[in-house]
Amino acid sequence: MTTRIKIYGERNTGTNYVGALIALNLAVRQVPGVIPEGIRRIHQMLPGREWVRDLFFACTRWHNLGWKHGIATTPKRLAGDGQHRRRSLAFVTITKNPYAWLLSLHRRPYHPTHPGALDFEAFLVTPWRTVGRDNMRRVTLGSPVELWNAKNRSYLELAPAHTLNTTYETTIRDPQAFVDDLVDKFAVRRVTASFRNHEVSTKDRSKDFGFYRDYYLNERWKDELTDTAIAAINQRLDHDVACRFGYDIL
């Protein structure tokens, strides 16, 4: 039976890159995590109507396990009845350094929940309204920092035997090792004798793998942080979750 892999990771964490790596190297089936093209066209005709996408995932959650950027589907419902084993289902979760991720979210929020352009410090202390497909009901969080806390906490609650929790930084440091880890953990078959990397950005054709590797591994994003921003993040960040993923508190 072909192993199915469900990818979970917040916006701007490299889910497209990881999906491309898996497709290039492994004989697995990836569980869909975004809306199909037909639903996308409907949403484009109704700009700002997030309920279109929310409704799709509400109706298809038991087929696709929800939006790839949402909170991981309740592990009790998946692992408690042995569904993992029967359906050869595995999970890959991707986490990005919270400070770097918040800068990314500020640049590319997907669906801004506040009017006008906010500078980064203001963005960090402005409430963030979730959408239905976040899988945490429609709630208003005190800050986008809380979004990072909730999503990444949910990844740690998935059944360890069926889950590979990775970080964006670990993956781009050695993408071949990431693929090797998937092969070892889930006993999946390779589709090529030699490793193949995905070198071109999935979002910005002017940037390549080398650019992102340099920017994140050398932590060049730190130059964009002020003391005020760091203090605002630290006040709201779940330090335990950050440390579980190996991140230092600045």
TORMIDREN-209287 format. One line per 8 residues: their letters; for each residue x negated, y, z of N, C-alpha, C. Coordinates in steps of 0.05 Angstrom, whole numbers, plus 5000, padded with zeros to 4 digits. Each point is the difference from the previous one (the first is absolute). Layout:
// TORMIDREN-209287
A = X:Y:Z:X:Y:Z:X:Y:Z | ... .
This chain:
// TORMIDREN-209287
MTTRIKIY = 4983:4976:5000:5017:5024:5000:4982:5025:5000 | 5006:5018:4982:4985:5025:4998:5004:5017:5025 | 4978:5009:5012:5002:5018:5023:5011:5027:4991 | 5018:5011:5016:5011:5026:4996:4987:5019:5021 | 4992:5023:4990:4987:5019:5018:5017:5026:5001 | 5006:5009:5024:5014:5025:5004:4980:5020:5011 | 4997:5022:4986:4982:5021:5009:5015:5022:5015 | 4990:5007:5023:5011:5023:5015:4978:5020:5005 .
GERNTGTN = 5006:5025:4996:4980:5021:5006:5014:5027:4996 | 4994:5019:5016:5013:5026:4998:4992:5013:4973 | 5015:5021:4993:4993:5016:4977:4970:5009:5002 | 4987:5001:4977:4972:5009:4999:4981:4983:5015 | 5004:4974:5001:4981:4982:5014:4987:4981:4981 | 5005:5002:4974:4987:4982:4981:5015:4975:4994 | 5027:5000:5004:5015:4976:4994:4999:4993:4970 | 5000:5020:4983:4998:4994:4971:4973:4988:4993 .
YVGALIAL = 4979:5010:5012:4973:4989:4996:4999:4971:5009 | 5010:4994:5024:4999:4973:5010:5017:4982:4983 | 5023:5009:4991:5017:4984:4983:4985:4993:4974 | 4986:5020:4989:4985:4996:4975:4977:4980:5005 | 4986:5002:5022:4979:4981:5007:5011:4971:5001 | 5022:4997:5013:5012:4973:5002:5008:4989:4973 | 5012:5017:4984:5009:4991:4973:4976:4993:4983 | 4978:5014:5002:4977:4994:4984:4985:4975:5008 .
NLAVRQVP = 5003:4992:5025:4983:4978:5010:5014:4975:5010 | 5025:5002:5007:5013:4977:5014:5025:4991:4986 | 5004:4974:5001:5024:4988:4988:5022:4999:5021 | 5012:5023:5006:5022:5003:5019:5022:5016:4987 | 5023:5000:5013:5022:5016:4991:5004:5022:5021 | 5000:5025:4991:5004:5022:5018:5029:5007:5003 | 5010:5001:5025:5027:5007:5005:5004:5030:4994 | 5020:5008:4985:5003:5028:4992:5003:5018:5025 .
GVIPEGIR = 4988:5024:4997:5002:5019:5023:5009:5028:4992 | 5006:5004:4974:5009:5025:4990:5025:4996:4984 | 5015:5021:4994:5024:4997:4984:4994:4993:4971 | 5017:4985:4987:4996:4994:4972:5005:5024:4982 | 4992:4999:4975:5001:5023:4983:5028:5011:4996 | 5020:4982:4998:5027:5009:4997:5010:5017:5022 | 4994:4992:5025:5008:5016:5023:4984:5027:5001 | 4975:4998:4991:4983:5025:4999:5013:5020:4981 .
RIHQMLPG = 5010:4991:4977:5013:5019:4981:5024:5013:5013 | 5016:4984:5014:5024:5011:5013:4992:5021:5020 | 4979:4995:5016:4991:5019:5020:4989:5025:4987 | 4988:4998:4977:4990:5024:4986:5023:5018:4990 | 5023:4987:4995:5023:5016:4992:5014:5013:5024 | 4993:4990:5024:5012:5011:5024:4977:5008:5019 | 4984:5020:4992:4977:5007:5017:5008:5008:5028 | 4984:4990:5019:5005:5007:5028:5020:4981:5013 .
REWVRDLF = 5012:4983:4984:5020:4981:5012:4986:4975:5009 | 4988:5001:5023:4985:4977:5010:5018:4975:5005 | 5026:5004:5002:5018:4978:5006:4999:4979:4977 | 4993:5009:4976:4999:4981:4977:4979:4978:5006 | 4977:5009:5007:4978:4981:5007:5007:4985:5026 | 5011:5014:5019:5006:4987:5025:5021:4978:4996 | 5020:5005:4984:5021:4980:4995:4988:4976:4986 | 4982:5004:4982:4988:4977:4986:4986:4982:5020 .
FACTRWHN = 4984:5011:5018:4985:4983:5019:5019:4988:5021 | 5021:5015:5007:5019:4989:5020:5014:4975:4988 | 5005:5000:4974:5014:4978:4988:4982:4977:4992 | 4974:5005:4999:4981:4979:4990:4980:4991:5020 | 5002:5009:5025:4979:4996:5020:4993:4970:5004 | 5020:4983:4999:4995:4972:5005:4987:4987:4976 | 5000:5014:4978:4986:4989:4976:4971:5011:4999 | 4997:5026:5005:4973:5012:4997:4987:5009:5026 .
LGWKHGIA = 5014:4996:5023:4990:5007:5026:4995:5030:5004 | 5014:5016:4983:5000:5028:5004:4978:5015:4985 | 5001:5027:5003:4981:5018:4988:4972:4994:5011 | 4981:5001:4982:4972:4993:5009:4990:5021:5020 | 5011:5024:4999:4991:5021:5018:5017:5001:5026 | 5018:4982:5003:5017:5000:5024:4988:4984:5023 | 5014:5001:5023:4992:4984:5022:5003:4971:4992 | 4981:4983:5008:5001:4972:4992:5026:4987:5011 .
TTPKRLAG = 5013:4984:4983:5025:4987:5008:4996:4984:5025 | 5020:5001:5018:4998:4988:5026:4987:4972:4999 | 4978:4996:5013:4986:4974:4999:5016:4977:5012 | 5017:5006:5020:5016:4979:5012:5018:4986:4979 | 5011:5016:4982:5017:4989:4979:4985:4984:4979 | 4974:5006:4997:4984:4987:4980:4985:4976:5011 | 4988:5003:5023:4983:4979:5011:5015:4981:5019 | 5021:5009:5012:5014:4984:5020:5012:4974:4989 .
DGQHRRRS = 5007:5000:4975:5013:4976:4989:4981:4986:4980 | 4974:5007:5000:4981:4986:4983:5003:5008:4971 | 5012:5023:4994:5004:5008:4973:4973:5003:4985 | 4980:5010:5014:4974:5003:4988:4990:4975:4986 | 5002:4978:5015:4989:4975:4991:5016:4989:4977 | 5027:5001:5002:5017:4989:4979:4998:5015:4974 | 4996:5025:5001:5000:5016:4976:4972:5009:4992 | 4979:4990:5013:4972:5007:4993:4997:5031:4999 .
LAFVTITK = 5010:5013:5021:5000:5029:5001:4977:5010:5018 | 4985:5019:4989:4978:5012:5015:5003:5030:4998 | 4988:5013:5020:5001:5029:5002:4972:5012:4999 | 4997:5023:4986:4976:5016:5000:5008:5028:5009 | 4989:5010:5021:5006:5027:5009:4975:5017:4997 | 5004:5026:4992:4978:5018:4995:5003:5025:5018 | 4980:5007:5014:5000:5023:5018:4978:5019:4993 | 5005:5025:5000:4979:5020:4995:4995:5016:5025 .
NPYAWLLS = 4976:5009:5004:4992:5017:5022:5022:5021:5004 | 5011:5003:5024:5022:5018:5004:4994:5029:4993 | 4976:5010:5005:4993:5027:4994:5000:5004:4969 | 4987:4981:4987:4998:5002:4970:5028:4996:4988 | 5015:4982:5011:5027:4995:4989:5018:5024:5003 | 4999:5014:5022:5017:5024:5003:4992:5022:4980 | 4975:5002:4994:4992:5019:4979:5011:4992:4973 | 5000:4974:4994:5012:4989:4975:5030:5005:4999 .
LHRRPYHP = 5013:4995:5022:5029:5004:5001:5007:5029:4996 | 4984:5018:5012:5005:5028:4996:4998:5009:4971 | 4980:4988:4986:4996:5006:4971:5022:4987:4983 | 5009:4976:5008:5019:4985:4984:5021:4988:5018 | 5020:5015:5008:5019:4989:5020:5022:4983:4988 | 5002:4998:4973:5020:4984:4987:5027:5014:5001 | 5012:5002:5023:5026:5013:5003:4998:5019:5024 | 4991:5025:4996:4998:5018:5022:5026:5003:5015 .
THPGALDF = 4998:5001:5026:5024:5003:5017:5001:5027:5013 | 4984:5018:4990:5001:5027:5011:4997:5020:4977 | 5013:5023:5002:4999:5019:4977:4974:5015:4999 | 4992:5007:4975:4976:5017:4997:4974:4985:5004 | 4979:5014:4994:4973:4988:5004:4989:5007:5027 | 4992:4980:5015:4989:5004:5027:4970:4995:4999 | 4985:5016:5015:4971:4993:5002:4998:4974:5017 | 4976:4989:5000:4997:4973:5013:5007:5001:5030 .
EAFLVTPW = 4991:5021:5014:5005:5001:5029:5030:5002:5005 | 5014:5015:4984:5029:5002:5004:5014:4974:4993 | 4990:4987:4979:5011:4974:4991:4999:4980:5023 | 4979:5000:5015:4996:4980:5021:5019:5002:5023 | 5011:5024:5004:5018:5004:5023:5029:5005:4991 | 5005:4995:4974:5027:5003:4990:5015:4973:5000 | 5025:4999:5009:5014:4974:5000:5001:4988:4972 | 5000:4974:4999:5001:4984:4975:5025:4983:5000 .
RTVGRDNM = 5017:5004:4980:5025:4984:4998:4995:4976:4982 | 5005:4977:5011:4996:4975:4985:5022:4996:4979 | 4995:4982:4982:5021:4992:4981:5008:4971:5007 | 5023:4991:4989:5010:4974:5008:4981:4978:4994 | 4985:5001:4978:4982:4978:4993:4975:4999:5017 | 4996:5020:5017:4979:4998:5020:5005:4976:5019 | 5025:4990:5000:5007:4977:5017:4999:5006:5029 | 5005:5025:5007:5001:5008:5028:5024:5019:5004 .
RRVTLGSP = 5020:4995:4984:5024:5017:5000:4993:5029:4994 | 5020:5016:4996:4995:5028:4994:4996:5015:5027 | 4975:5005:5006:4995:5014:5025:4981:5023:4993 | 4999:5020:5018:4981:5022:4997:4978:4996:5021 | 4976:4996:4990:4977:4996:5017:4989:5027:5007 | 4987:5001:5023:4989:5026:5009:4978:5010:4983 | 4987:4982:4985:4977:5008:4984:4994:4977:4980 | 4987:5006:4977:4992:4978:4982:4980:4981:5013 .
VELWNAKN = 4986:5009:5021:4982:4982:5014:5015:4976:5011 | 5025:5005:5009:5016:4978:5010:5007:4980:4979 | 5001:5008:4975:5005:4982:4978:4977:4980:4997 | 4975:5010:5002:4977:4982:5000:5001:4980:5023 | 5007:5010:5024:5002:4982:5023:5019:4977:4996 | 5025:5007:4991:5021:4980:4997:4994:4980:4979 | 4991:5009:4976:4995:4982:4978:4977:4980:5007 | 4978:5011:5010:4978:4982:5006:5004:4983:5024 .
RSYLELAP = 5015:5008:5019:5007:4983:5022:5016:4976:4991 | 5017:5004:4980:5017:4978:4990:4983:4979:4985 | 4977:5008:4988:4983:4981:4986:4987:4981:5020 | 4995:5010:5024:4987:4983:5020:5019:4980:5012 | 5026:5003:4995:5020:4982:5011:5007:4977:4981 | 4990:5000:4976:5004:4978:4982:4985:4976:5009 | 5009:4976:4993:4988:4975:5009:4971:4999:4990 | 4980:4998:5018:4972:5001:4992:4993:4977:4981 .
AHTLNTTY = 5012:4977:5002:4992:4978:4983:5007:5005:4971 | 5019:5018:4995:5010:5005:4973:4994:5028:4991 | 4982:5014:5015:4995:5028:4994:4971:5006:4999 | 4992:5016:4980:4973:5011:4999:5003:5030:5004 | 4992:5010:5023:5000:5029:5005:4972:5011:4991 | 5001:5019:4982:4975:5012:4991:5002:5030:5002 | 4978:5013:4996:5000:5029:4999:4991:5009:4972 | 5008:5023:4992:4992:5010:4974:4970:5003:4998 .
ETTIRDPQ = 4988:5009:5022:4971:5004:5000:4985:4973:4998 | 5010:4980:5014:4987:4973:4998:5002:4989:4972 | 5023:5004:4988:5005:4990:4973:4982:5012:4979 | 4998:5027:5000:4984:5013:4980:4970:4997:5005 | 4993:4994:5026:4972:4996:5006:4990:4974:4986 | 5017:4979:5000:4993:4975:4987:5025:4986:4990 | 5010:5009:4977:5025:4988:4990:4997:4970:4994 | 4977:4991:4993:4996:4971:4995:5004:4984:5025 .
AFVDDLVD = 4990:5011:5022:5004:4986:5026:5029:4999:5008 | 5015:5021:4993:5029:5000:5005:5013:4978:4985 | 4994:4997:4974:5011:4978:4984:4992:4973:5012 | 4975:4997:5007:4990:4975:5013:5016:4994:5025 | 5006:5020:5016:5015:4996:5025:5028:4989:4993 | 5013:5010:4979:5026:4990:4992:4999:4971:4991 | 4979:4994:4985:4997:4972:4991:4996:4981:5024 | 4983:5008:5019:4995:4983:5023:5024:4998:5018 .
KFAVRRVT = 5014:5022:5005:5022:4999:5019:5025:4986:4989 | 5006:5005:4975:5025:4990:4989:4996:4977:4979 | 4975:4992:4997:4994:4978:4981:5012:5004:4973 | 4997:5024:4989:5011:5006:4974:4978:4996:4979 | 5009:4996:4975:4981:4994:4978:4992:5026:4986 | 4974:5001:4992:4990:5022:4985:5008:4997:4971 | 5003:5022:4986:5006:4998:4971:4975:5006:4983 | 4978:5007:5012:4976:5006:4986:4976:4991:5016 .
ASFRNHEV = 4979:4991:4987:4977:4990:5014:4984:5022:5014 | 5001:5024:4988:4986:5022:5012:5019:5022:5009 | 4993:5014:5021:5018:5021:5011:5003:5022:4980 | 5025:5011:4999:5006:5023:4983:5011:5022:5018 | 4988:5024:4998:5010:5022:5015:5018:5018:4983 | 5017:5016:5013:5016:5019:4986:4987:5027:5003 | 4989:5010:4979:4982:5024:5002:5014:5026:4996 | 5023:5001:4987:5013:5025:4993:5022:5006:5021 .
STKDRSKD = 5001:5025:5008:5021:5009:5019:5028:4994:4989 | 5017:4991:5017:5028:4995:4991:5017:5025:5001 | 4989:5022:5010:5016:5025:5002:4986:5024:4987 | 4974:5000:4998:4986:5023:4989:4977:4989:4982 | 5005:5002:4974:4981:4989:4980:4973:5015:5000 | 4999:5023:5013:4974:5014:5002:4982:4989:5022 | 5011:4982:5016:4984:4989:5022:4998:4969:4996 | 4978:4989:5009:4996:4972:4997:4993:4987:5027 .
FGFYRDYY = 4995:4974:5000:4994:4986:5025:4977:5013:5015 | 4979:5008:4985:4977:5012:5013:5007:5025:5015 | 5018:5016:4989:5008:5025:5013:5013:4994:5027 | 5019:4982:5000:5014:4993:5025:4982:4987:5020 | 4982:4983:4990:4982:4986:5018:4982:5021:5015 | 4990:5019:4985:4983:5021:5012:5016:5017:5019 | 5024:5009:4992:5016:5018:5016:5008:4988:5027 | 5008:4974:4999:5010:4988:5025:4978:4987:5017 .
LNERWKDE = 4982:4986:4987:4979:4986:5016:4980:5020:5012 | 4995:5022:4986:4983:5021:5011:5016:5021:5016 | 5025:4994:5003:5018:5017:5016:4998:5030:4993 | 5000:5005:4974:4999:5028:4991:5025:5015:5008 | 5022:4986:5005:5025:5013:5008:4997:5015:5026 | 4980:4993:5016:4996:5014:5026:4996:5029:4996 | 4989:5008:4977:4994:5028:4995:5026:5016:4998 | 5023:4986:4996:5026:5014:4997:5015:5003:5026 .
LTDTAIAA = 4988:4989:5022:5014:5001:5026:4989:5023:5017 | 5019:5014:5012:4992:5020:5020:5003:4988:5028 | 4989:5014:5019:5003:4991:5028:5030:4999:5008 | 5015:5020:4990:5028:5001:5006:5015:4976:4989 | 4993:4992:4976:5013:4977:4987:4993:4974:5015 | 4975:4997:5008:4992:4976:5014:5014:4998:5027 | 5003:5022:5014:5014:5001:5026:5029:4992:4996 | 5013:5011:4979:5028:4994:4995:5004:4970:4994 .
INQRLDHD = 4982:4989:4985:5002:4971:4993:4995:4983:5025 | 4979:5006:5015:4993:4984:5023:5023:5000:5021 | 5014:5022:5002:5021:5002:5020:5023:4981:4993 | 5004:4994:4974:5023:4985:4991:4993:4972:4991 | 4975:4994:4996:4991:4975:4989:5001:4978:5021 | 5009:4976:4991:4999:4976:5018:4972:4990:5000 | 4985:5007:5021:4972:4993:5001:4995:4970:5000 | 5018:4985:5012:4997:4971:5001:5001:4988:4972 .
VACRFGYD = 5020:5009:4984:5003:4989:4973:4975:5008:4983 | 4992:5025:5003:4976:5009:4985:4976:4983:5006 | 4996:4994:5026:4977:4984:5008:5002:4971:4991 | 5025:4990:4999:5004:4973:4991:4991:4997:4971 | 5002:5021:4984:4991:4999:4973:4970:5010:4997 | 4987:5005:5022:4972:5007:5000:4994:5029:4995 | 5019:5018:5004:4995:5028:4995:4993:5015:5026 | 4981:5017:4998:4992:5017:5023:5019:5023:5003 .
IL = 5004:5009:5024:5015:5024:5005:4981:5023:4999 | 5005:5019:4982:4982:5023:4997:5002:5019:5023 .
